Amino acid sequence: VIGGLVLAELALWSAFLLTIGSAATVAFAVGAGSLLTIPALLLTLCLLLVTGIPAGFILALAVRNAGVRSRLLSRLRTLFLLLFGIGYFALIFTNAFASVLEPVYRALAPTPIDWFGDLAAVGLGIGASPLRAVGAVGFTGAFVVVAAASLSRLAEWLWYADGVHITHEIERSEGGSSRLNGLSKVLSRPVFGVVAVDWKRARRSPISLSFALYPLIVLAGPTVTAVQTGEIGTGLPLWIVLSGTWVAGSLFALNVVGQEGAALPVTLLSETPERSLVIGHALSGALLIAPITVVATVTTGLLSPHSVPVVASLGVSALVLSAVSGTIGTGIGVGFPRFEAVSVSRSTKAIVPSAFAFALYSVAVLVVALPTLIAHSGTVGRALGSVLGVSQFVIGLSGTLVSAVIACLVGLVSMYVARDRVSNYRLG
């Protein structure tokens, strides 16, 4: 089985890379004025594929074998993936690839991997070692033999591994239990049930909510600028308000009907399902994200050139918009539901909102938040204050009120549409 998987990956990548590589090789050879470079570069590319793909499988199987036998690694798997994702995007936005890859290059330079460079350059006549070029071919042959034996053994170990089983204590932590008990006293039982189920799904399979992280991309530029300059500008708190509002509404409310999955028939037969589903999913994201958005907005606002009254107005905007955004998403999600699971990783499928619903919701959030973003802008808000003869706080507060009114009106209409469609929903 493992041999077939390796050959399939090799055929897939060869069809792509050899097509692109052949064109690039010919172009490079013509530019360098050496036709002998063409066979050398193509051979190098083929050898890299033959060694690189099995090496990747060996590394993956080694990690899987370690994870399936170690209770600690199984518990920390999600943390490792989160740290890897953060590090990956940090490299992209800080352009620090050179500083990271330089130590890797120094470590690999004395190894046979460096011989592939001589093989690629042997036709250029720039001092490449023919002996090392031949050594690259011999190393590839030896590596393929070792890799075949290693892959077979690692796959066998993984197949027959007993694995570790992590048992979770029934008793919840005192803090989590008190929070849920407090919510159960405030919310009705059906609404509380929807909120509790949403949070359990998020805790058990956080990767299924990865789509809600896309709005955080808007924070990348301002955050990198703040890190590089050592100062927080007036724009970062505004981007936090926008992204927090965006995430809060998309987390659970954008697929009210679809994410019920196999439980949808039972849910629709319950008492007033439209009320519990719509309100519950809207509250799930608001209760999680709104406090974070407000704290992050106020903290960065106080560290920025914004005055304290303007920061207070911006904090109110963050609270209202992130709390109401879920209601805006409910009507859009019910109008364009998705019932089929899609791949969110190579081994995980989940029911996520449809792309059209997410795009439409994104536009709605931007329109709703635009008045407060413009009014609190360091440039536009100050200019409006100068023209009208009022302070920037008055302009910011006006923007907060306008956005709050629009958000509440749109949210009420969206919830009405969502509840009406859920109450009239028919299976089949």
Secondary structure, DSSP 8 states (H G I E B T S, - for coil): -HHHHHHHHHHHHHHHHHHHHHHHHHHHHHHHT-TTHHHHHHHHHHHHHHHHHHHHHHHHHHHHHHHHH-HHHHHTHHHHHHHHHHHHHHHHHHT-HHHHHHHHHHHHTTSGGGHHHHHHHTTTTSS--HHHHHHHHHHHHHHHHHHHHHHHHHHHHHHT---------SS--HHHHHHHHHHHHHS-HHHHHHHHHHHHHHHH-GGGGGGGGGGGGGGHHHHHHHHHHS---SHHHHHHHHHHHHHHHHTTGGGTTGGGGGGHHHHHHSSSHHHHHHHHHHHHHHHHHHHHHHHHHHHHHHTSS--HHHHHHHHHHHHHHHHHHHHHHHHHHHHS---S-EESSSS-EE----HHHHHHHHHHHHHHHHHHHHHT-TTHHHHHHHHHTS-HHHHHHHHHHHHHHHHHHHHHHHHHHHHHHHHT----
